Amino acid sequence: MNDLWSRISNLGAKETDSKEHLRKIHLTNRMCFIAAFTTWMFVFHIYAVGNTFYAAVQAGCGTLASLFVLFNTKRLYRLSIYWTFFVILSNIFYCSLEMQGTGVEYFMIPLSLLPFVMEENIRSCYLFAILSFISFLLSHFIKASYIPHQLISSFNTELTYLVVLFAVFLVCFFIILQFKTVYGKYEQIIHRQKEMVEDKNREITESLRYARRIQRSLLPSEKYIENSIGRLKKGQATGNRRDPSPS
């Protein structure tokens, strides 16, 4: 299981990628997988409660969301983020109309969190959050005039509502957990690298100090050199007085 999760996290990653780039790659791969996996899991529930029409639509959306694997393998990470967001947003919006009263639109809450985890451009994040909020409002007002293709019983509606609430909290928790896990992992890597650099600097400093001590032990001291120069000057002056220059 860990090996599979590692493969998903490293889709499109290269050995030459920096640690910072790898962190972004891992987050993007994991978040896209969560979005696609949640979509596919909901297919089985929708089919089980009797809405075979939307179960087929949900399966189509799950297939489209799964294309993130193709995009990320080709290192088209930004395209993958945009694609996943709009596929899931469209799916939730339409599902909220087809399965009225089930609270499916609450999935827009964790959906609006995903761009802030994956996307670097803060303007894009705000745009996605605004689009999620607008879609939430539109689904609320359109429901009054929209006629679903297939109705489900009140019991299954309430059951789906409870499942949706549980799933929303679970997805939010999983998103935050993955965010903290990836960031915590790379903080540890950076901390270890910092310790290695500090150890290297300490070794270099100690080597320089040792070399300086050896140098000082081999070379005469400054005081000795000064005394020697003084004696040479004194001897030169004495020699000049004994041997005056010829007139």
VOTOR-344614 format. One line per 8 residues: number of its first residue (from 1); their letters; for each residue x, y, z of N, C-alpha, C, O. Coordinates in steps of 0.001 Angstrom, whole numbers, plus 500000, padded with zeros to 6 digits. Last residue first. Layout:
NUM	A	X,Y,Z,X,Y,Z,X,Y,Z,X,Y,Z; ...
% end
This chain:
247	SPSPDRRN	587704,558850,502360,587439,560220,501951,587821,560432,500507,587667,561536,499984; 585974,555693,502803,587180,556489,502463,586816,557876,502001,585792,558090,501352; 583716,555097,505568,583954,555154,504114,585146,556020,503813,585342,557020,504503; 584636,553269,508466,584129,554494,507804,584481,554493,506337,585492,553910,505943; 584064,550762,510148,584610,550865,508782,584087,552126,508127,583175,552054,507304; 582816,551191,512582,584174,550644,512560,584852,550820,511204,586067,551003,511126; 580260,552110,511873,581126,552981,512672,582580,552488,512632,583495,553311,512647; 579201,549960,510434,579405,551227,509727,580324,552148,510514,581095,552898,509916
239	GTAQGKKL	578976,548058,512444,579921,547831,511358,580210,549108,510592,581337,549323,510146; 576882,549147,513932,578206,549002,514547,579270,548824,513486,580361,549381,513609; 574766,548908,512110,575181,550242,512571,576569,550187,513172,577368,551096,512947; 574547,546163,511885,574882,546956,510702,575386,548332,511095,576318,548860,510489; 573789,545454,514463,575078,544982,513948,575524,545778,512741,576712,546047,512569; 571278,546684,514512,572301,547114,515458,573683,546711,514971,574632,547492,515043; 569962,545269,512531,570146,546710,512373,571269,547224,513285,572082,548063,512898; 570021,542736,513700,570679,542971,512395,570936,544447,512182,572002,544836,511706
231	RGISNEIY	568541,543144,516008,569954,542777,516123,570692,543021,514823,571843,543458,514825; 566011,543715,514833,566693,544717,515675,568176,544418,515810,568995,545334,515737; 565450,541317,513598,565633,542503,512758,566376,543582,513537,567243,544271,513001; 565192,539752,515914,566231,539437,514922,566517,540632,514032,567674,540935,513738; 562982,540916,517143,564286,540937,517829,565431,540682,516855,566492,541299,516944; 561039,540352,515168,561359,541745,515516,562719,541847,516193,563516,542732,515878; 561045,537561,515289,561414,538236,514037,561796,539683,514315,562773,540186,513759; 560128,537153,517885,561459,536659,517508,561949,537371,516238,563120,537736,516133
223	KESPLLSR	557611,538242,517673,558575,538861,518593,559999,538454,518248,560934,539252,518301; 556372,536487,515905,556575,537890,515493,557626,538574,516369,558426,539377,515887; 558012,533246,515825,557010,534197,516295,557334,535604,515824,558454,535875,515391; 558713,531142,512973,559113,531894,514184,558032,532909,514555,557254,533359,513714; 556720,528300,512002,557259,529629,511726,557670,530312,513015,557046,530091,514053; 555680,525982,513156,556798,525898,512220,557467,527241,511976,558678,527294,511763; 553555,526753,514755,554626,525946,515363,555852,525866,514470,556963,525697,514973; 551938,528099,512981,552581,528865,514045,553734,528094,514697,554733,528671,515127
215	QIRRAYRL	551096,525939,511433,551859,527026,510820,552617,527825,511869,553780,528181,511678; 549643,524494,513305,550838,523895,512698,551734,524980,512105,552956,524949,512250; 547597,526350,513800,548488,525946,514892,549769,525325,514363,550853,525582,514887; 546436,526451,511283,547054,527657,511826,548006,527307,512967,549084,527888,513089; 545409,523882,511064,546455,524304,510124,547173,525550,510638,548381,525692,510450; 543472,524045,513068,544574,523103,513209,545735,523485,512298,546897,523424,512699; 541782,525973,511956,542442,526241,513240,543638,525327,513446,544685,525756,513930; 540954,524589,509684,541701,525848,509549,542444,526189,510832,543590,526638,510799
207	SETIERNK	539563,522480,510874,540737,522193,510032,541595,523441,509867,542823,523363,509904; 537501,523847,512128,538472,523136,512959,539739,522811,512174,540845,522855,512714; 536174,524781,509834,536716,525733,510803,537774,525076,511681,538819,525668,511949; 535408,522350,508657,536319,523249,507934,536973,524230,508895,538172,524493,508800; 533674,521371,510623,534872,520607,510270,535899,521503,509569,537096,521430,509845; 531707,523361,510556,532450,523139,511800,533754,522383,511512,534802,522701,512073; 530739,523023,507987,531370,524294,508352,532217,524152,509614,533293,524739,509729; 529672,520435,508306,530756,520675,507352,531504,521961,507686,532734,521998,507673
199	DEVMEKQR	527666,520970,510180,528746,520041,510519,529947,520241,509592,531094,520218,510037; 526060,522703,508668,526696,523194,509883,527847,522294,510310,528887,522783,510751; 525234,520910,506686,526020,522090,506311,526746,522647,507528,527915,523022,507436; 523780,519096,508268,524942,518632,507513,525839,519788,507127,527062,519685,507221; 521749,520762,509214,522690,520180,510171,523954,519688,509472,525059,519834,509994; 520478,521272,506783,521066,522380,507527,522091,521875,508535,523159,522464,508700; 519558,518714,506181,520534,519349,505294,521238,520512,505993,522439,520716,505819; 517724,518401,508274,518890,517513,508189,519969,518115,507296,521156,518037,507613
191	HIIQEYKG	515915,520432,507596,516608,520490,508885,517856,519614,508865,518910,520008,509362; 515002,519484,505136,515722,520761,505177,516513,520883,506476,517642,521373,506475; 513723,517158,506061,514829,517061,505098,515676,518323,505122,516905,518258,505129; 511783,518286,507717,512788,517404,508299,513995,517269,507378,515139,517264,507833; 510320,519617,505789,510960,520399,506845,512043,519574,507525,513101,520098,507871; 509338,517482,504386,510380,518285,503757,511016,519268,504726,512144,519709,504502; 507502,516432,506263,508563,515587,505712,509688,516435,505140,510862,516150,505376; 505747,518557,506654,506569,518077,507759,507740,517252,507280,508842,517352,507818
183	YVTKFQLI	504583,518721,504123,505390,519843,504606,506295,519407,505755,507452,519818,505836; 503290,516205,504063,504276,516561,503041,505173,517687,503529,506392,517620,503371; 501630,516407,506375,502578,515305,506213,503684,515672,505234,504866,515481,505520; 500031,518632,505921,500961,518655,507041,502019,517575,506903,503175,517787,507268; 498640,517663,503650,499375,518931,503590,500433,518971,504694,501591,519303,504439; 497419,515402,504670,498420,515263,503615,499276,516513,503493,500483,516434,503262; 495693,516638,506566,496704,515666,506990,497807,515521,505952,498989,515517,506295; 494044,518183,504938,494911,518855,505913,496034,517925,506359,497179,518350,506514
175	IFFCVLFV	492796,516066,503535,493534,517118,502822,494523,517802,503759,495693,517979,503420; 491580,514665,505599,492618,514002,504819,493447,515024,504043,494661,514867,503910; 489698,516532,506536,490744,516041,507440,491896,515437,506645,493061,515665,506972; 488136,516749,504214,488819,517931,504759,489976,517505,505664,491082,518039,505576; 487188,514089,504083,488030,514624,502998,488801,515849,503479,489990,515981,503188; 485684,513955,506465,486788,513035,506236,487742,513563,505174,488960,513496,505339; 483738,515908,506079,484675,516038,507188,485908,515158,506980,487031,515564,507281; 482515,514712,503811,483069,516072,503735,484095,516282,504847,485194,516775,504593
167	AFLVVLYT	481623,512227,504787,482657,512257,503756,483311,513631,503651,484518,513725,503428; 479618,513036,506586,480782,512285,507078,481935,512378,506078,483084,512583,506468; 477885,514283,504749,478463,515043,505859,479715,514350,506401,480737,514991,506644; 477258,512060,503091,477929,513244,502539,478598,514049,503649,479751,514455,503510; 475917,510381,504859,477154,509920,504232,477959,511100,503699,479182,511142,503834; 473698,511972,505414,474623,511620,506493,475969,511164,505939,477023,511511,506471; 472570,512042,502826,472928,513290,503508,473941,513019,504622,474925,513746,504760; 471994,509363,502379,473016,510011,501558,473492,511304,502205,474677,511632,502143
159	LETNFSSI	469914,509089,504249,471133,508284,504363,472286,508919,503592,473410,509002,504089; 468016,510822,503178,468593,511103,504493,469900,510332,504705,470862,510856,505267; 467568,509434,500769,467996,510836,500752,468664,511203,502066,469733,511813,502084; 466655,506999,501638,467943,507039,500946,468481,508458,500840,469694,508671,500823; 464201,507914,502720,465180,507234,503571,466573,507288,502935,467555,507587,503613; 462888,508941,500507,463276,509869,501575,464333,509236,502492,465236,509917,502977; 464136,507512,497391,463256,507565,498555,463776,508530,499614,464953,508890,499619; 464848,509425,494404,465162,508373,495363,464291,508556,496603,463765,509645,496835
151	LQHPIYSA	464143,510005,490928,463974,510323,492340,464362,509130,493205,464225,507977,492795; 465667,511154,488021,465298,509962,488775,465259,510312,490264,466226,510852,490802; 466039,513659,486985,465703,512570,486061,465208,511331,486807,464417,510553,486272; 464595,516505,488725,465588,515427,488582,465099,514332,487636,463896,514106,487503; 463860,519653,487675,463207,518363,487888,464233,517249,487678,464701,517062,486555; 464247,522906,489004,464849,521779,488300,464124,520480,488672,463815,520243,489840; 463350,524987,490523,462726,524802,489208,463260,523585,488448,462772,523272,487362; 464809,524824,492892,463353,525057,492961,462664,524758,491635,461513,524322,491623
143	KIFHSLLF	467510,524653,492211,466796,523457,492671,465279,523617,492616,464555,522663,492330; 468570,527133,491786,468079,526399,490616,467254,525184,491032,466389,524737,490279; 469494,527973,494303,468353,528672,493688,467754,527890,492512,466551,527978,492268; 471578,526175,494873,470517,526384,495858,469271,527006,495211,468143,526624,495523; 473263,526426,492730,472581,525147,492918,471421,525294,493897,470401,524617,493764; 474159,529049,493202,473356,528746,492023,472586,527440,492188,471410,527352,491835; 475703,528730,495547,474494,529565,495561,473582,529231,494385,472366,529139,494550; 477732,527041,494575,476935,526636,495737,475624,527415,495778,474561,526839,496013
135	SIFSLIAF	478846,528624,492595,478174,527363,492225,477284,526866,493356,476203,526331,493112; 479958,530618,494209,478900,530964,493256,478124,529711,492846,476896,529734,492761; 481903,529095,495578,480832,529771,496326,479657,530128,495416,478498,529962,495799; 483532,528282,493467,482885,527284,494319,481705,527895,495062,480639,527287,495162; 484430,530757,492536,483622,529907,491659,482883,528831,492461,481733,528512,492159; 485944,531541,494764,484763,532326,494376,483837,531502,493483,482617,531536,493642; 487970,529616,494663,487118,529699,495851,485824,530463,495536,484744,530078,495984; 489142,530218,492198,488517,528915,492416,487571,528935,493603,486494,528340,493556
127	LYCSRINE	490110,532801,492798,489147,532596,491714,488410,531275,491893,487188,531221,491753; 491959,532268,494791,490774,533069,495117,489690,532895,494056,488501,532848,494373; 493792,530785,493226,493143,530185,494406,491873,530946,494770,490834,530340,495029; 494620,532673,491397,493890,531494,490914,493147,530821,492065,492022,530349,491903; 495983,534360,493139,494806,534863,492421,493956,533717,491887,492727,533778,491917; 498133,532863,493968,497086,533133,494942,495832,533673,494266,494726,533467,494767; 499747,530292,492495,499183,531600,492170,497988,531884,493082,496954,531225,492979; 500188,527688,493290,501066,528738,493799,500465,530123,493594,500652,531018,494419
119	EMVFPLLS	497994,525040,494267,498298,526134,493346,499162,527201,494012,498912,527580,495156; 497477,523150,496350,498260,522771,495173,498779,523957,494367,499888,523898,493835; 496061,524354,498426,497096,523379,498751,498031,523172,497564,499241,523034,497745; 494240,525920,497185,495151,526575,498114,496282,525645,498535,497344,526105,498953; 492734,524021,495715,493652,524929,495016,494651,525608,495946,495791,525851,495551; 491303,522658,497922,492330,522005,497117,493261,522981,496395,494477,522798,496450; 489238,524105,499032,490518,524053,499747,491648,523527,498869,492808,523900,499047; 487041,523718,497462,487608,525067,497465,488944,525120,498206,489706,526072,498033
111	LPIMFYEV	486494,521074,498149,486957,521376,496793,487616,522749,496741,488626,522933,496061; 485477,521229,500730,486846,520718,500544,487397,520992,499149,488607,521128,498969; 483033,522594,499738,483897,523139,500796,485306,522571,500694,486259,523343,500581; 481636,521111,497946,482336,522280,497413,483266,522903,498454,484180,523650,498105; 480226,519262,499314,481542,518841,498838,482321,520006,498229,483530,519902,498020; 477784,520333,499634,478760,520606,500695,480152,520106,500327,481140,520484,500956; 476165,519355,497647,476841,520629,497395,477869,520979,498471,478732,521829,498248; 474884,517184,498722,476084,516935,497924,476875,518222,497687,478097,518191,497544
103	GTGQMELS	472567,517087,500236,473688,517895,500713,474972,517697,499941,476049,518009,500449; 470258,515880,499449,471310,514992,499965,472523,515770,500476,473417,515182,501085; 468436,517511,498261,468216,517183,499660,469283,516298,500269,469236,515992,501460; 468644,516104,495004,468274,517211,495877,467994,516714,497297,467402,515654,497502; 470271,515032,492830,470029,514373,494119,469729,515433,495182,470490,515613,496133; 470462,516785,490710,469868,515472,490475,469504,514755,491781,468553,513975,491829; 471745,518962,491873,470424,519146,491247,469712,517806,491067,468499,517712,491254; 474114,517961,492787,473255,518623,493766,471859,518871,493214,470897,518980,493974
95	CYFINSLI	475254,517096,490402,474783,516090,491349,473849,516717,492389,472895,516074,492827; 476049,519509,489288,474980,518747,488643,474390,517705,489591,473184,517459,489586; 478032,520254,491176,476929,521155,490846,475749,520368,490255,474603,520542,490669; 479803,518104,491113,479085,518420,492359,477867,519284,492069,476798,519076,492643; 480714,518298,488420,480074,517091,488919,479233,517376,490167,478086,516939,490261; 481911,520791,488341,480760,520520,487471,479983,519312,487973,478753,519300,487955; 483991,520308,490211,483003,521366,490451,481744,521125,489624,480633,521239,490139; 485422,518272,488928,484768,517992,490205,483711,519049,490521,482647,518719,491044
87	VFFTWYIS	486309,519682,486632,485550,518423,486507,484770,518152,487790,483581,517836,487737; 487702,521842,487753,486493,522103,486969,485657,520839,486755,484429,520914,486702; 489820,520503,489149,488902,521420,489823,487594,521574,489040,486509,521450,489607; 491147,519019,487172,490509,518348,488309,489477,519246,488969,488383,518796,489309; 492099,521140,485527,491208,520104,485007,490446,519437,486141,489224,519306,486073; 493813,522537,487234,492652,523208,486653,491611,522181,486194,490414,522332,486437; 495710,520495,487788,494987,521180,488869,493706,521816,488339,492637,521652,488927; 496644,519850,485217,495989,518826,486031,495172,519451,487151,494065,518997,487439
79	LRYLRKTN	497889,522212,484499,496727,521768,483737,495943,520734,484535,494712,520745,484527; 499980,522043,486360,499005,523132,486461,497728,522790,485689,496622,523046,486164; 501355,519737,485479,500746,519797,486807,499697,520903,486923,498643,520702,487527; 502378,517975,483384,501466,519101,483154,500665,519339,484432,499447,519163,484456; 504010,515760,483318,504449,516932,484093,503624,518187,483786,504111,519310,483912; 503015,513463,482325,503665,514337,481343,504101,515661,481958,504509,516578,481246; 501832,512573,484620,502931,511788,484070,503723,512604,483059,504941,512462,482945; 499791,514431,484834,500914,514521,485766,502106,513687,485316,503253,514038,485589
71	FLVFLSAL	498056,513612,482743,498620,514961,482776,499874,515023,483649,500889,515595,483253; 497434,510933,483502,498052,511221,482208,498742,512582,482228,499883,512703,481781; 496252,511410,486003,497410,510520,485906,498168,510793,484609,499396,510875,484610; 494023,512899,485486,495148,513591,486124,496411,512747,486033,497517,513286,485990; 491997,511356,484624,492959,511760,483600,494129,512543,484187,495108,512822,483493; 490143,511040,486573,491296,510138,486613,492335,510471,485548,493438,509926,485569; 488100,512720,485858,488988,513164,486934,490258,512313,486987,491317,512793,487392; 486874,511096,483924,487503,512354,483520,488495,512852,484584,489578,513339,484260
63	TGCGAQVA	485939,509034,485602,486874,508736,484508,487615,509987,484067,488828,509959,483860; 484183,510452,487212,485333,509792,487821,486389,509452,486784,487587,509565,487045; 482303,511187,485322,483099,512240,485962,484336,511649,486635,485404,512261,486634; 481264,508648,484766,481916,509423,483701,482793,510515,484273,483896,510754,483782; 480172,508052,487247,481261,507217,486740,482010,507931,485614,483233,507836,485515; 478152,509975,487296,479233,510041,488284,480435,509220,487830,481580,509637,488006; 476495,508975,485309,477126,510294,485129,478327,510428,486057,479381,510926,485662; 475724,506583,486542,476455,506536,485268,477174,507856,485005,478313,507868,484538
55	AYFTNGVA	474392,507617,488733,475549,506748,488965,476398,506649,487702,477627,506632,487769; 472209,508884,487666,473364,509711,488034,474580,508872,488387,475701,509377,488342; 470693,506561,487060,470984,507583,486052,472228,508364,486440,473172,508492,485660; 470324,505115,489384,471202,504541,488357,471580,505562,487286,472643,505461,486674; 469756,505500,492353,469811,506502,491284,470794,506022,490220,471941,506467,490165; 469789,503695,494502,468790,503555,493451,468803,504583,492341,467940,504545,491463; 471724,503469,496356,470477,504103,496811,469440,504162,495694,468324,504631,495916; 473789,502313,494853,473157,501515,495908,471839,502125,496369,470921,501391,496736
47	YIHFVFMW	474632,504390,493200,473999,503216,492584,473232,502405,493639,472158,501875,493357; 475734,506042,495133,474609,506524,494330,473868,505362,493681,472639,505349,493620; 477817,504364,496063,476730,504764,496960,475498,505216,496169,474371,504833,496482; 479419,504126,493804,478818,502926,494390,477661,503278,495330,476654,502572,495379; 480251,506779,493393,479489,506071,492351,478743,504888,492964,477566,504676,492673; 481900,507480,495432,480519,507935,495519,479635,507283,494454,478413,507241,494598; 484324,506490,494571,483681,505847,495717,482203,506230,495815,481364,505426,496222; 484930,508300,492499,484644,506903,492185,483936,506194,493337,483042,505380,493104
39	TTFAAIFC	485348,510647,493998,484317,510604,492955,483923,509164,492637,482740,508845,492520; 487526,509922,495567,486248,510244,496212,485102,510170,495209,484015,509690,495532; 489477,509657,493540,489093,508494,494345,487738,508725,495020,486897,507827,495044; 489744,512285,492575,489268,511221,491685,488761,510020,492479,487737,509431,492133; 490660,513604,494938,489464,514062,494232,488887,512963,493345,487678,512730,493356; 492979,512135,495534,491880,512188,496510,490582,512584,495824,489532,511995,496079; 494531,512735,493262,494100,511355,493518,492925,511321,494493,491978,510559,494296; 494968,515433,493647,494221,514989,492459,493709,513568,492651,492592,513239,492251
31	MRNTLHIK	496512,515279,495988,495214,515956,496008,494352,515552,494810,493145,515353,494949; 498803,513869,495105,497962,513326,496178,496571,513959,496179,495569,513264,496349; 499877,515538,493114,499495,514155,492819,498532,513601,493853,497555,512937,493507; 500356,517899,494611,499451,517903,493456,498963,516493,493145,497769,516279,492936; 502237,517000,496527,500944,517549,496945,499929,517501,495807,498780,517110,496011; 504371,516195,494865,503712,515235,495752,502331,515727,496183,501370,514957,496200; 505042,518641,493659,504617,517503,492846,503845,516497,493696,502791,516009,493289; 505869,520150,495851,504696,520579,495082,504147,519435,494233,502933,519278,494103
23	RLHEKSDT	508137,518661,496581,507051,518884,497540,505769,519261,496813,504698,518743,497130; 509735,518917,494338,509190,517604,494693,508030,517734,495671,507053,516990,495586; 510448,521597,494541,509619,521164,493421,508979,519806,493705,507822,519572,493355; 512047,521467,496833,510857,522317,496827,509894,521904,495714,508680,521866,495914; 514104,519800,495986,513248,519384,497094,511953,520183,497112,510884,519633,497378; 514269,519647,492366,514671,520149,493669,513697,519668,494738,512605,519191,494430; 514768,516948,490109,513877,517946,490706,514393,518361,492080,514885,517538,492852; 516271,514862,489159,516890,516189,489121,516012,517281,489746,516460,518417,489898
15	EKAGLNSI	514639,512689,489183,515699,512742,490187,516336,514127,490255,516878,514516,491290; 511196,513656,488735,512505,513281,488231,513543,513415,489341,513351,514154,490307; 507691,512811,488573,508851,513348,489286,510151,512825,488675,510207,511706,488167; 505473,511609,487438,506138,512669,486695,507377,513227,487351,508065,514050,486747; 504317,510659,490545,503976,510698,489122,504664,511892,488447,504458,513040,488841; 504726,510270,493262,505895,510606,492427,505587,510592,490935,506513,510519,490127; 502338,509505,494438,502939,510778,494840,504027,511233,493878,504236,512432,493692; 502002,506957,493320,501042,508025,493006,501664,509383,493302,501534,510312,492504
7	RSWLDNM	504137,505643,494544,504101,505774,493082,503149,506886,492656,503449,507659,491747; 503343,505796,497217,504589,506441,496802,504625,506638,495292,505086,507672,494808; 501101,504207,497153,500952,505622,497502,502186,506412,497088,502082,507561,496659; 502335,501758,496582,501367,502330,495650,501199,503824,495894,501161,504612,494950; 503877,501418,498894,504549,501492,497604,503633,502114,496551,504085,502904,495723; 501922,501223,500835,502832,502369,500881,503544,502561,499552,503792,503687,499120; 500836,498791,500000,500000,500000,500000,500867,501254,500000,500600,502215,499278
% end
